[in-house]
Amino acid sequence: MTVHVIRKYSNRRLYDPEQSQHVTLDQVRELILSGERVRVEDAKSGEDITRSILLQIIVEREESGSPLLSADVLEQLIRFYGGAMQELFGDYLERSVSAFTEQQDTFQAQVRQMLEDNPM
């Protein structure tokens, strides 16, 4: 799968060289929702700053609407940073989200198949 590169300039603007236009965090979010892999680079240094941009997107989503992460969950996450279990917990969290995604994909495929086999 190809990676969609976005560049971030010192004026805090994000630029999509593929589309030759500036983009917003919400547009980057839409790229991700459509299934694209995204890499955000600092335009000057070329440094990969994808994680910080993705965290900004999560913060925006958490502040609007109903949050995915409760204050208790966030406190627990903070407690893992710098501790002996940080790496283990990060791996566990990644595997758990992957397993959940796979289960959801399987469930959706089963529902689609059921509807195709027995349309009402």
MMTF fields as JSON, N, C-alpha, C and O atoms, coordinates in Angstrom:
{
  "mmtfVersion": "1.0.0",
  "mmtfProducer": "UNKNOWN",
  "numBonds": 479,
  "numAtoms": 480,
  "numGroups": 120,
  "numChains": 1,
  "numModels": 1,
  "chainsPerModel": [1],
  "groupsPerChain": [120],
  "chainIdList": ["A"],
  "bondAtomList": [4, 2, 8, 6, 12, 10, 16, 14, 20, 18, 24, 22, 28, 26, 32, 30, 36, 34, 40, 38, 44, 42, 48, 46, 52, 50, 56, 54, 60, 58, 64, 62, 68, 66, 72, 70, 76, 74, 80, 78, 84, 82, 88, 86, 92, 90, 96, 94, 100, 98, 104, 102, 108, 106, 112, 110, 116, 114, 120, 118, 124, 122, 128, 126, 132, 130, 136, 134, 140, 138, 144, 142, 148, 146, 152, 150, 156, 154, 160, 158, 164, 162, 168, 166, 172, 170, 176, 174, 180, 178, 184, 182, 188, 186, 192, 190, 196, 194, 200, 198, 204, 202, 208, 206, 212, 210, 216, 214, 220, 218, 224, 222, 228, 226, 232, 230, 236, 234, 240, 238, 244, 242, 248, 246, 252, 250, 256, 254, 260, 258, 264, 262, 268, 266, 272, 270, 276, 274, 280, 278, 284, 282, 288, 286, 292, 290, 296, 294, 300, 298, 304, 302, 308, 306, 312, 310, 316, 314, 320, 318, 324, 322, 328, 326, 332, 330, 336, 334, 340, 338, 344, 342, 348, 346, 352, 350, 356, 354, 360, 358, 364, 362, 368, 366, 372, 370, 376, 374, 380, 378, 384, 382, 388, 386, 392, 390, 396, 394, 400, 398, 404, 402, 408, 406, 412, 410, 416, 414, 420, 418, 424, 422, 428, 426, 432, 430, 436, 434, 440, 438, 444, 442, 448, 446, 452, 450, 456, 454, 460, 458, 464, 462, 468, 466, 472, 470, 476, 474],
  "bondOrderList": [1, 1, 1, 1, 1, 1, 1, 1, 1, 1, 1, 1, 1, 1, 1, 1, 1, 1, 1, 1, 1, 1, 1, 1, 1, 1, 1, 1, 1, 1, 1, 1, 1, 1, 1, 1, 1, 1, 1, 1, 1, 1, 1, 1, 1, 1, 1, 1, 1, 1, 1, 1, 1, 1, 1, 1, 1, 1, 1, 1, 1, 1, 1, 1, 1, 1, 1, 1, 1, 1, 1, 1, 1, 1, 1, 1, 1, 1, 1, 1, 1, 1, 1, 1, 1, 1, 1, 1, 1, 1, 1, 1, 1, 1, 1, 1, 1, 1, 1, 1, 1, 1, 1, 1, 1, 1, 1, 1, 1, 1, 1, 1, 1, 1, 1, 1, 1, 1, 1],
  "groupList": [{"groupName": "MET", "atomNameList": ["N", "CA", "C", "O"], "elementList": ["N", "C", "C", "O"], "formalChargeList": [0, 0, 0, 0], "bondAtomList": [1, 0, 2, 1, 3, 2], "bondOrderList": [1, 1, 2], "singleLetterCode": "M", "chemCompType": "L-PEPTIDE LINKING"}, {"groupName": "THR", "atomNameList": ["N", "CA", "C", "O"], "elementList": ["N", "C", "C", "O"], "formalChargeList": [0, 0, 0, 0], "bondAtomList": [1, 0, 2, 1, 3, 2], "bondOrderList": [1, 1, 2], "singleLetterCode": "T", "chemCompType": "L-PEPTIDE LINKING"}, {"groupName": "VAL", "atomNameList": ["N", "CA", "C", "O"], "elementList": ["N", "C", "C", "O"], "formalChargeList": [0, 0, 0, 0], "bondAtomList": [1, 0, 2, 1, 3, 2], "bondOrderList": [1, 1, 2], "singleLetterCode": "V", "chemCompType": "L-PEPTIDE LINKING"}, {"groupName": "HIS", "atomNameList": ["N", "CA", "C", "O"], "elementList": ["N", "C", "C", "O"], "formalChargeList": [0, 0, 0, 0], "bondAtomList": [1, 0, 2, 1, 3, 2], "bondOrderList": [1, 1, 2], "singleLetterCode": "H", "chemCompType": "L-PEPTIDE LINKING"}, {"groupName": "ILE", "atomNameList": ["N", "CA", "C", "O"], "elementList": ["N", "C", "C", "O"], "formalChargeList": [0, 0, 0, 0], "bondAtomList": [1, 0, 2, 1, 3, 2], "bondOrderList": [1, 1, 2], "singleLetterCode": "I", "chemCompType": "L-PEPTIDE LINKING"}, {"groupName": "ARG", "atomNameList": ["N", "CA", "C", "O"], "elementList": ["N", "C", "C", "O"], "formalChargeList": [0, 0, 0, 0], "bondAtomList": [1, 0, 2, 1, 3, 2], "bondOrderList": [1, 1, 2], "singleLetterCode": "R", "chemCompType": "L-PEPTIDE LINKING"}, {"groupName": "LYS", "atomNameList": ["N", "CA", "C", "O"], "elementList": ["N", "C", "C", "O"], "formalChargeList": [0, 0, 0, 0], "bondAtomList": [1, 0, 2, 1, 3, 2], "bondOrderList": [1, 1, 2], "singleLetterCode": "K", "chemCompType": "L-PEPTIDE LINKING"}, {"groupName": "TYR", "atomNameList": ["N", "CA", "C", "O"], "elementList": ["N", "C", "C", "O"], "formalChargeList": [0, 0, 0, 0], "bondAtomList": [1, 0, 2, 1, 3, 2], "bondOrderList": [1, 1, 2], "singleLetterCode": "Y", "chemCompType": "L-PEPTIDE LINKING"}, {"groupName": "SER", "atomNameList": ["N", "CA", "C", "O"], "elementList": ["N", "C", "C", "O"], "formalChargeList": [0, 0, 0, 0], "bondAtomList": [1, 0, 2, 1, 3, 2], "bondOrderList": [1, 1, 2], "singleLetterCode": "S", "chemCompType": "L-PEPTIDE LINKING"}, {"groupName": "ASN", "atomNameList": ["N", "CA", "C", "O"], "elementList": ["N", "C", "C", "O"], "formalChargeList": [0, 0, 0, 0], "bondAtomList": [1, 0, 2, 1, 3, 2], "bondOrderList": [1, 1, 2], "singleLetterCode": "N", "chemCompType": "L-PEPTIDE LINKING"}, {"groupName": "LEU", "atomNameList": ["N", "CA", "C", "O"], "elementList": ["N", "C", "C", "O"], "formalChargeList": [0, 0, 0, 0], "bondAtomList": [1, 0, 2, 1, 3, 2], "bondOrderList": [1, 1, 2], "singleLetterCode": "L", "chemCompType": "L-PEPTIDE LINKING"}, {"groupName": "ASP", "atomNameList": ["N", "CA", "C", "O"], "elementList": ["N", "C", "C", "O"], "formalChargeList": [0, 0, 0, 0], "bondAtomList": [1, 0, 2, 1, 3, 2], "bondOrderList": [1, 1, 2], "singleLetterCode": "D", "chemCompType": "L-PEPTIDE LINKING"}, {"groupName": "PRO", "atomNameList": ["N", "CA", "C", "O"], "elementList": ["N", "C", "C", "O"], "formalChargeList": [0, 0, 0, 0], "bondAtomList": [1, 0, 2, 1, 3, 2], "bondOrderList": [1, 1, 2], "singleLetterCode": "P", "chemCompType": "L-PEPTIDE LINKING"}, {"groupName": "GLU", "atomNameList": ["N", "CA", "C", "O"], "elementList": ["N", "C", "C", "O"], "formalChargeList": [0, 0, 0, 0], "bondAtomList": [1, 0, 2, 1, 3, 2], "bondOrderList": [1, 1, 2], "singleLetterCode": "E", "chemCompType": "L-PEPTIDE LINKING"}, {"groupName": "GLN", "atomNameList": ["N", "CA", "C", "O"], "elementList": ["N", "C", "C", "O"], "formalChargeList": [0, 0, 0, 0], "bondAtomList": [1, 0, 2, 1, 3, 2], "bondOrderList": [1, 1, 2], "singleLetterCode": "Q", "chemCompType": "L-PEPTIDE LINKING"}, {"groupName": "GLY", "atomNameList": ["N", "CA", "C", "O"], "elementList": ["N", "C", "C", "O"], "formalChargeList": [0, 0, 0, 0], "bondAtomList": [1, 0, 2, 1, 3, 2], "bondOrderList": [1, 1, 2], "singleLetterCode": "G", "chemCompType": "PEPTIDE LINKING"}, {"groupName": "ALA", "atomNameList": ["N", "CA", "C", "O"], "elementList": ["N", "C", "C", "O"], "formalChargeList": [0, 0, 0, 0], "bondAtomList": [1, 0, 2, 1, 3, 2], "bondOrderList": [1, 1, 2], "singleLetterCode": "A", "chemCompType": "L-PEPTIDE LINKING"}, {"groupName": "PHE", "atomNameList": ["N", "CA", "C", "O"], "elementList": ["N", "C", "C", "O"], "formalChargeList": [0, 0, 0, 0], "bondAtomList": [1, 0, 2, 1, 3, 2], "bondOrderList": [1, 1, 2], "singleLetterCode": "F", "chemCompType": "L-PEPTIDE LINKING"}],
  "groupTypeList": [0, 1, 2, 3, 2, 4, 5, 6, 7, 8, 9, 5, 5, 10, 7, 11, 12, 13, 14, 8, 14, 3, 2, 1, 10, 11, 14, 2, 5, 13, 10, 4, 10, 8, 15, 13, 5, 2, 5, 2, 13, 11, 16, 6, 8, 15, 13, 11, 4, 1, 5, 8, 4, 10, 10, 14, 4, 4, 2, 13, 5, 13, 13, 8, 15, 8, 12, 10, 10, 8, 16, 11, 2, 10, 13, 14, 10, 4, 5, 17, 7, 15, 15, 16, 0, 14, 13, 10, 17, 15, 11, 7, 10, 13, 5, 8, 2, 8, 16, 17, 1, 13, 14, 14, 11, 1, 17, 14, 16, 14, 2, 5, 14, 0, 10, 13, 11, 9, 12, 0],
  "groupIdList": [1, 2, 3, 4, 5, 6, 7, 8, 9, 10, 11, 12, 13, 14, 15, 16, 17, 18, 19, 20, 21, 22, 23, 24, 25, 26, 27, 28, 29, 30, 31, 32, 33, 34, 35, 36, 37, 38, 39, 40, 41, 42, 43, 44, 45, 46, 47, 48, 49, 50, 51, 52, 53, 54, 55, 56, 57, 58, 59, 60, 61, 62, 63, 64, 65, 66, 67, 68, 69, 70, 71, 72, 73, 74, 75, 76, 77, 78, 79, 80, 81, 82, 83, 84, 85, 86, 87, 88, 89, 90, 91, 92, 93, 94, 95, 96, 97, 98, 99, 100, 101, 102, 103, 104, 105, 106, 107, 108, 109, 110, 111, 112, 113, 114, 115, 116, 117, 118, 119, 120],
  "secStructList": [7, 7, 3, 3, 3, 3, 3, 3, 7, 6, 6, 1, 7, 3, 3, 3, 6, 6, 6, 6, 3, 3, 3, 7, 2, 2, 2, 2, 2, 2, 2, 2, 2, 6, 6, 7, 3, 3, 3, 3, 3, 3, 6, 6, 6, 7, 7, 5, 7, 2, 2, 2, 2, 2, 2, 2, 2, 2, 2, 2, 2, 2, 2, 1, 1, 1, 7, 1, 1, 7, 2, 2, 2, 2, 2, 2, 2, 2, 2, 2, 6, 6, 1, 6, 6, 2, 2, 2, 2, 2, 2, 2, 2, 2, 2, 2, 2, 2, 2, 2, 2, 2, 2, 2, 2, 2, 2, 2, 2, 2, 2, 2, 2, 2, 2, 2, 2, 1, 7, 7],
  "xCoordList": [0.846, 0.0, 0.894, 1.852, 0.582, 1.369, 1.025, -0.038, 1.943, 1.77, 1.551, 2.314, 0.507, 0.17, 1.009, 0.827, 1.911, 2.811, 2.185, 1.717, 2.193, 1.737, 2.935, 3.679, 3.117, 4.215, 3.658, 2.655, 4.342, 3.941, 4.991, 6.184, 4.516, 5.415, 5.47, 4.636, 6.455, 6.672, 5.489, 5.325, 4.677, 3.496, 2.329, 1.188, 2.64, 1.675, 0.708, -0.201, 0.881, -0.028, 0.45, 1.648, -0.508, -0.239, -0.455, -1.41, 0.44, 0.376, 0.428, 1.272, -0.485, -0.548, 0.066, -0.591, 1.317, 1.956, 1.278, 1.354, 0.62, -0.075, -1.258, -1.531, -1.956, -3.11, -2.745, -3.569, -1.513, -1.041, -1.955, -2.365, -2.26, -3.111, -2.863, -2.385, -3.204, -3.139, -4.313, -5.383, -4.095, -5.144, -5.282, -4.369, -6.429, -6.699, -6.503, -6.361, -6.499, -6.433, -7.629, -7.505, -8.786, -9.976, -9.83, -10.314, -9.176, -8.954, -7.955, -8.091, -6.962, -6.031, -6.803, -6.592, -7.686, -8.538, -9.376, -9.523, -9.921, -10.725, -9.883, -10.368, -8.633, -7.744, -7.588, -7.644, -7.392, -7.217, -8.496, -8.446, -9.64, -10.914, -11.175, -11.834, -10.665, -10.853, -9.894, -9.929, -9.037, -8.149, -6.724, -5.91, -6.409, -5.053, -4.099, -4.477, -2.854, -1.778, -1.233, -1.084, -0.936, -0.492, 0.849, 1.076, 1.719, 2.987, 3.076, 2.955, 3.287, 3.423, 4.886, 5.467, 5.46, 6.868, 7.014, 6.25, 7.994, 8.361, 8.962, 9.897, 8.433, 8.858, 10.329, 10.987, 10.842, 12.225, 13.219, 14.208, 12.961, 13.926, 13.634, 14.519, 12.393, 12.012, 11.692, 11.398, 11.748, 11.476, 10.034, 9.113, 9.858, 8.527, 7.813, 8.218, 6.752, 5.982, 4.545, 3.631, 4.375, 3.045, 2.356, 1.19, 3.061, 2.445, 1.862, 0.752, 2.591, 2.081, 0.836, -0.073, 0.79, -0.39, -1.574, -2.696, -1.328, -2.404, -2.936, -4.141, -2.041, -2.481, -3.323, -4.293, -2.963, -3.765, -5.173, -6.159, -5.251, -6.558, -7.378, -8.57, -6.742, -7.45, -7.921, -9.052, -7.084, -7.478, -8.686, -9.621, -8.678, -9.829, -11.097, -12.158, -10.991, -12.164, -12.636, -13.839, -11.71, -12.065, -12.766, -13.632, -12.394, -12.979, -14.336, -15.103, -14.648, -15.951, -16.762, -16.227, -18.025, -18.877, -18.655, -18.259, -18.917, -18.738, -17.365, -17.023, -16.584, -15.215, -15.141, -16.011, -14.101, -13.82, -13.076, -13.269, -12.233, -11.384, -11.87, -11.914, -12.231, -12.685, -11.477, -10.335, -11.732, -10.657, -9.931, -8.711, -10.659, -10.021, -9.059, -7.956, -9.468, -8.593, -7.358, -6.245, -7.547, -6.403, -5.435, -4.22, -5.963, -5.095, -4.294, -3.103, -4.951, -4.249, -3.174, -2.088, -3.463, -2.457, -1.241, -0.101, -1.493, -0.396, 0.486, 1.708, -0.12, 0.644, 1.583, 2.593, 1.27, 2.127, 3.392, 4.39, 3.371, 4.535, 5.701, 5.571, 6.852, 8.069, 8.183, 9.229, 7.136, 7.185, 7.756, 7.984, 7.979, 8.554, 7.626, 8.083, 6.331, 5.355, 4.996, 4.137, 5.634, 5.258, 5.309, 4.334, 6.411, 6.55, 5.563, 4.933, 5.437, 4.521, 3.079, 2.325, 2.704, 1.345, 1.097, 0.021, 2.076, 1.931, 1.691, 0.832, 2.46, 2.27, 0.889, 0.204, 0.483, -0.821, -1.945, -2.887, -1.84, -2.862, -2.956, -4.052, -1.823, -1.811, -2.445, -3.243, -2.088, -2.669, -4.167, -4.935, -4.586, -6.011, -6.831, -7.901, -6.346, -7.064, -7.096, -8.115, -6.005, -5.977, -6.982, -7.707, -7.025, -7.967, -9.405, -10.257, -9.678, -11.022, -11.422, -12.55, -10.498, -10.759, -11.038, -11.96, -10.254, -10.474, -11.839, -12.534, -12.222, -13.528, -14.658, -15.648, -14.511, -15.526, -15.629, -16.732, -14.485, -14.489, -15.179, -15.964, -14.886, -15.511, -17.013, -17.787, -17.427, -18.852, -19.569, -20.64, -18.98, -19.593, -19.687, -20.682, -18.667, -18.705, -19.809, -20.488, -19.997, -21.051, -22.431, -23.318, -22.618, -23.905, -24.174, -25.292, -23.156, -23.325, -23.715, -24.621, -23.022, -23.312, -24.734, -25.441, -25.147, -26.494, -27.534, -28.536, -27.314, -28.252, -28.281, -29.334, -27.14, -27.099, -27.798, -28.457, -27.649, -28.266, -29.772, -30.496, -30.248, -31.661, -32.178, -32.502, -32.256, -32.754, -34.241, -35.032, -34.606, -36.0, -36.574, -37.75],
  "yCoordList": [-1.18, 0.0, 1.247, 1.329, 2.188, 3.413, 4.316, 4.205, 5.197, 6.127, 7.519, 7.984, 8.174, 9.529, 10.5, 10.579, 11.224, 12.131, 13.522, 14.076, 14.061, 15.43, 16.168, 15.599, 17.41, 18.204, 19.301, 19.943, 19.496, 20.553, 21.651, 21.41, 22.857, 24.009, 24.761, 24.556, 25.625, 26.353, 27.248, 27.594, 27.619, 28.43, 27.565, 28.023, 26.295, 25.319, 24.782, 24.026, 25.152, 24.672, 23.344, 23.092, 22.507, 21.203, 21.302, 21.925, 20.685, 20.759, 19.358, 18.541, 19.101, 17.814, 17.993, 18.532, 17.551, 17.739, 16.938, 17.31, 15.847, 15.034, 15.799, 15.692, 16.57, 17.352, 18.813, 19.573, 19.198, 20.582, 21.584, 22.594, 21.27, 22.181, 22.005, 20.967, 23.056, 22.964, 22.124, 22.116, 21.417, 20.572, 20.861, 21.384, 20.512, 20.674, 19.335, 18.294, 19.38, 18.141, 17.249, 16.025, 17.869, 17.091, 16.384, 15.265, 17.021, 16.381, 15.226, 14.215, 15.371, 14.273, 13.126, 11.965, 13.443, 12.428, 11.692, 10.471, 12.433, 11.822, 10.866, 9.812, 11.227, 10.329, 9.009, 7.932, 9.113, 7.923, 7.096, 5.87, 7.758, 7.043, 6.323, 5.283, 6.867, 6.229, 5.058, 4.4, 4.8, 3.646, 3.954, 3.04, 5.218, 5.564, 5.587, 5.952, 5.192, 5.344, 6.751, 7.209, 7.435, 8.822, 8.963, 8.36, 9.757, 10.122, 11.643, 12.231, 12.262, 13.718, 14.03, 13.537, 14.86, 15.221, 16.708, 17.51, 17.076, 18.476, 18.907, 18.277, 19.973, 20.391, 20.788, 20.613, 21.318, 21.787, 20.66, 20.527, 19.846, 18.824, 17.438, 16.583, 17.213, 15.893, 14.918, 13.75, 15.397, 14.546, 14.03, 14.759, 12.785, 12.176, 12.682, 12.369, 13.464, 14.009, 13.482, 14.106, 12.323, 11.733, 11.557, 11.923, 11.003, 10.741, 12.004, 11.973, 13.107, 14.327, 14.848, 15.376, 14.705, 15.136, 14.224, 14.699, 12.914, 11.987, 12.252, 12.165, 12.572, 12.916, 14.189, 14.288, 15.165, 16.387, 16.059, 16.62, 15.149, 14.749, 14.09, 14.366, 13.216, 12.555, 13.572, 13.483, 14.529, 15.566, 16.339, 16.594, 16.715, 17.431, 16.598, 17.114, 15.302, 14.421, 14.223, 14.148, 14.14, 13.951, 15.186, 15.07, 16.362, 17.608, 17.903, 18.684, 17.296, 17.525, 16.24, 15.153, 16.365, 15.179, 14.349, 14.86, 13.061, 12.191, 11.538, 10.918, 11.671, 11.166, 9.641, 8.971, 9.12, 7.692, 7.298, 6.206, 8.196, 7.922, 8.713, 9.943, 8.0, 8.668, 9.237, 8.886, 10.103, 10.663, 9.553, 9.613, 8.54, 7.425, 6.671, 6.322, 6.417, 5.717, 6.564, 6.041, 7.861, 8.745, 8.764, 8.751, 8.793, 8.753, 7.46, 7.469, 6.347, 5.067, 5.028, 4.496, 5.586, 5.644, 6.448, 6.05, 7.576, 8.426, 7.662, 7.812, 6.85, 6.089, 5.07, 4.702, 4.613, 3.642, 4.27, 3.574, 5.567, 6.214, 6.215, 6.612, 5.759, 5.768, 4.595, 4.404, 3.81, 2.657, 1.435, 1.431, 0.408, -0.83, -1.51, -2.272, -1.24, -1.917, -1.129, -1.564, 0.02, 0.872, 0.122, 0.138, -0.525, -1.212, -2.374, -2.569, -3.137, -4.273, -3.802, -4.404, -2.727, -2.216, -1.672, -1.882, -0.975, -0.465, -1.59, -1.483, -2.677, -3.847, -4.456, -4.801, -4.588, -5.156, -4.311, -4.845, -2.999, -2.09, -2.195, -2.227, -2.247, -2.355, -3.673, -3.683, -4.779, -6.077, -6.102, -6.675, -5.487, -5.473, -4.706, -5.161, -3.558, -2.76, -3.505, -3.486, -4.154, -4.939, -6.087, -6.333, -6.786, -7.902, -7.396, -8.029, -6.265, -5.694, -5.327, -5.585, -4.729, -4.346, -5.576, -5.57, -6.617, -7.854, -8.459, -8.93, -8.448, -8.976, -8.177, -8.749, -6.867, -6.014, -6.279, -6.339, -6.44, -6.745, -8.082, -8.198, -9.088, -10.404, -10.312, -10.88, -9.594, -9.43, -8.739, -9.177, -7.662, -6.936, -7.813, -7.752, -8.622, -9.534, -10.567, -10.915, -11.059, -12.039, -11.422, -12.06, -10.193, -9.516, -9.285, -9.509, -8.836, -8.642, -9.942, -9.971, -11.015, -12.319, -12.762, -13.29, -12.55, -12.929, -12.151, -12.725, -10.875, -10.057, -10.446, -10.396, -10.831, -11.262, -12.601, -12.832, -13.481, -14.809, -14.771, -15.602, -13.82, -13.778, -12.328, -11.761, -11.728, -10.345, -10.268, -11.102, -9.274, -9.129, -7.899, -7.593],
  "zCoordList": [0.0, 0.0, 0.0, 0.768, -0.843, -0.905, 0.271, 0.882, 0.561, 1.664, 1.096, 0.25, 1.566, 1.138, 1.985, 3.2, 1.353, 2.069, 2.15, 1.155, 3.352, 3.622, 4.222, 5.02, 3.845, 4.399, 5.3, 4.989, 6.428, 7.357, 7.31, 7.496, 7.057, 6.954, 8.276, 9.158, 8.398, 9.651, 10.028, 11.198, 9.062, 9.363, 9.852, 9.926, 10.187, 10.717, 9.681, 10.024, 8.436, 7.397, 6.861, 6.74, 6.545, 5.962, 4.457, 3.994, 3.706, 2.253, 1.662, 2.029, 0.748, 0.058, -1.331, -2.221, -1.538, -2.843, -3.954, -5.125, -3.59, -4.59, -5.191, -6.386, -4.353, -4.797, -5.084, -5.591, -4.758, -4.914, -4.206, -4.778, -2.94, -2.166, -0.674, -0.218, 0.071, 1.521, 2.01, 1.403, 3.119, 3.688, 5.17, 5.809, 5.697, 7.123, 7.828, 7.186, 9.161, 9.923, 9.604, 9.551, 9.394, 9.083, 7.735, 7.566, 6.793, 5.493, 5.617, 4.928, 6.483, 6.742, 7.376, 7.027, 8.296, 8.93, 7.884, 7.947, 6.928, 5.867, 5.015, 4.605, 4.751, 4.007, 4.759, 4.167, 6.073, 6.903, 6.923, 6.814, 7.062, 7.072, 5.756, 5.735, 4.669, 3.361, 3.153, 2.113, 4.145, 4.076, 3.662, 3.531, 3.453, 3.025, 4.212, 5.325, 3.955, 4.936, 4.736, 3.603, 5.832, 5.763, 6.475, 7.524, 5.898, 6.539, 6.463, 5.388, 7.606, 7.643, 7.937, 8.904, 7.079, 7.208, 7.445, 6.907, 8.251, 8.397, 7.065, 6.57, 6.488, 5.148, 5.098, 4.072, 6.197, 6.198, 6.458, 5.737, 7.486, 7.881, 7.305, 7.27, 6.851, 6.371, 7.488, 7.233, 8.738, 9.902, 9.863, 9.495, 10.243, 10.306, 11.56, 12.68, 11.366, 12.489, 12.477, 13.015, 11.854, 11.71, 13.059, 13.207, 14.041, 15.342, 15.963, 16.492, 15.905, 16.535, 15.809, 16.449, 14.496, 13.739, 14.048, 14.225, 14.113, 14.45, 15.86, 16.1, 16.781, 18.14, 18.138, 18.889, 17.303, 17.189, 16.685, 17.162, 15.72, 15.186, 16.287, 16.427, 17.068, 18.167, 19.197, 19.675, 19.543, 20.515, 20.006, 20.766, 18.731, 18.162, 18.254, 18.604, 17.94, 17.992, 19.428, 19.679, 20.362, 21.766, 22.329, 23.197, 21.837, 22.339, 21.734, 22.297, 20.6, 19.982, 20.02, 19.801, 20.291, 20.318, 21.561, 22.608, 21.432, 22.596, 22.527, 21.52, 23.581, 23.557, 23.587, 24.143, 22.985, 22.986, 24.262, 24.796, 24.735, 25.888, 27.103, 27.074, 28.163, 29.383, 30.13, 29.833, 31.088, 31.909, 32.656, 32.81, 33.125, 33.833, 32.929, 33.349, 31.686, 30.734, 30.445, 30.398, 30.252, 29.981, 31.159, 30.963, 32.378, 33.566, 33.606, 33.918, 33.291, 33.287, 32.214, 32.444, 31.042, 29.979, 30.43, 30.194, 31.077, 31.554, 32.531, 32.515, 33.375, 34.364, 33.715, 34.313, 32.514, 31.842, 31.265, 31.079, 30.978, 30.377, 31.348, 32.506, 30.847, 31.649, 32.595, 33.215, 32.719, 33.61, 32.913, 31.703, 33.7, 33.18, 32.179, 31.326, 32.278, 31.429, 30.173, 29.406, 29.945, 28.81, 27.482, 26.73, 27.185, 25.895, 25.784, 24.744, 26.858, 26.864, 26.663, 25.898, 27.351, 27.224, 25.828, 25.268, 25.256, 23.887, 22.896, 22.022, 23.035, 22.162, 22.371, 21.408, 23.631, 23.955, 23.355, 22.769, 23.504, 22.984, 21.458, 20.899, 20.806, 19.345, 18.88, 17.943, 19.537, 19.173, 19.454, 18.68, 20.554, 20.905, 19.882, 19.477, 19.463, 18.468, 17.132, 16.441, 16.767, 15.52, 15.582, 14.618, 16.712, 16.859, 16.794, 16.172, 17.428, 17.403, 15.975, 15.555, 15.237, 13.845, 12.989, 12.173, 13.171, 12.415, 12.734, 11.834, 14.001, 14.401, 13.763, 13.306, 13.733, 13.121, 11.627, 11.082, 10.958, 9.518, 9.246, 8.306, 10.068, 9.919, 10.123, 9.351, 11.165, 11.451, 10.294, 9.874, 9.782, 8.67, 7.422, 6.699, 7.164, 6.013, 6.189, 5.222, 7.401, 7.666, 7.467, 6.899, 7.928, 7.752, 6.268, 5.803, 5.514, 4.074, 3.388, 2.555, 3.746, 3.143, 3.477, 2.619, 4.715, 5.129, 4.327, 3.9, 4.121, 3.357, 1.889, 1.254, 1.348, -0.057, -0.243, -1.257, 0.744, 0.651, 0.863, 0.315, 1.649, 1.997, 1.954, 2.998, 0.763, 0.687, 1.027, 0.585, 1.806, 2.185, 1.542, 1.737]
}
